[in-house]
Structures are given as C-alpha cells and as structure tokens.
Amino acid sequence: MILPMILMFGTMILSMLISGRLRSRFNLYSRVPISMTGAEVAEAMLRQNGITDVRVISTPGQLTDHYDPMKKTVNLSESVYGQNTVAAAAVAAHECGHALQHAQGYAWLTFRSKMVPVVQLASGLMNVLMILLMVGAVAFFAQIPLLIYTFLAAVGVTVVFALVTLPVEFDASNRALAWLNRSGLVRGMEHDKAKDALFWAAMTYVAGALAAVAQLFYWAMMLLGQRNSNE
C-alpha cells in the first residue's frame, strides 16, 4: 500500500505547486497592460473567426472563466472581463478557443460533451460508495465484488474524462495563441508571457489527470488487495 499512497500524496503536492505557480504567473501578468480588455479580446476573436451567435458576458468570482456550449456564451470572470492585461487577454482568448472548437465540431470537445451525463452519474455513485469507505467499510466492500468493480468503474469514468479534457484544453490554448499572434495584440515579450500563462493553466489539467489516475490506482490496490487477503 505504500506505493499507491506515495502516488496520491505526490500528485496532491504537484497540484498544489502548479496551482501556486499559476496564481503567481497570472498575478504578474495581470500587471502587464495591453490595449484591449478581456471582453474586447473575446469579441474581436469571435468576430474575426465568423462566430456571431456567441455572447461574451461577465460572471462573478475569480477563475470562473468558461465557455458554455448550451447557452453559447463566453463567460469571463469580472477581473478578466474588464481588465486590459496580458493575463486577461490570454484567458479570454482561451475561452474563445473553446467556442471555435464548438463551431467547428472539434472531435475531442464533442466526445467530452457527450461524456458529461455519464460523468455526473458516475460521480454521484462514487460519492455514495465513498461514504461507505470513509466509515470503515473496506472489508465489507471486499466481500462484494460487484461493489468493488462498480466503484472502480465509476472512478475510471472520471479518469477517462480527465484524460479527454487534456487535448481539449491544449487545443484551445493553441488556438488562443495563434489568434493573439495573428492579431498583433501581443508581441515579443508580451506574447511569451501570454504563452507562459496559458502553459501553466494547462498544467493544472495535467495535474488533475495524474491525480485521477493515482486515485484509481490507489483504490484498485486497496480494494482488490483487501479482497485477495480475505480469500
């Protein structure tokens, strides 16, 4: 059981380090001004790519930026929406990258969207079964193979979703950087800073995927190991 625990704690520490790095990079690049606000960047990128049915709106909170394919809205956090900085431009362009993926039928985004109902079901099931594990029912689980494999399958669905998210996020960042470069909005050092900000944002998804894989490995080793010891 030592190796699974090392993997779990290792991915937790990695995630914390990446999150801290991301915050520091965005705080730094939020002090580098450019000529357009995040909202203006988003509207310009959508317009220049022929997308006229997506609205750019402000949403409360920090790091709440996202693209909603159902409502067709690019939702920018208040700071990104109104700030004219490299960080705001990078975030706004990234979210518009998802809008471009949606408009062009990007395969990985389509697949991820279709997975959402399955992931919601798996997450709900996993939470119920996790409660049993948290109250010390590992031995009980080990006696019922169906519970073991149902739980591991639910965790596995979240792992697949985390892995599918990676190409979606990296592609959105690539689209964002390509447009920022073509538009001439950020040049030289500013372009490098936007690229760096998007890189660390993408690394949070990498850390999340690694954590999901480590979690699956941990529970598989624990539950299957317990089952084998009872036989």
QUISUL-V11270 format. One record per run of one state. SS is the DSSP state (@ for helix, = for strand, . for the rest). FROM is the first residue (numbers start at 0). TO is the last residue. If there is no record, write none. Layout:
SS,FROM,TO / SS,FROM,TO
This chain:
.,0,0 / @,1,28 / .,29,31 / =,32,32 / .,33,36 / @,37,47 / .,48,53 / =,54,58 / .,59,64 / =,65,67 / .,68,71 / =,72,76 / @,77,81 / .,82,83 / =,84,84 / @,85,103 / .,104,105 / @,106,133 / .,134,136 / @,137,141 / .,142,143 / @,144,182 / .,183,187 / @,188,229 / .,230,230
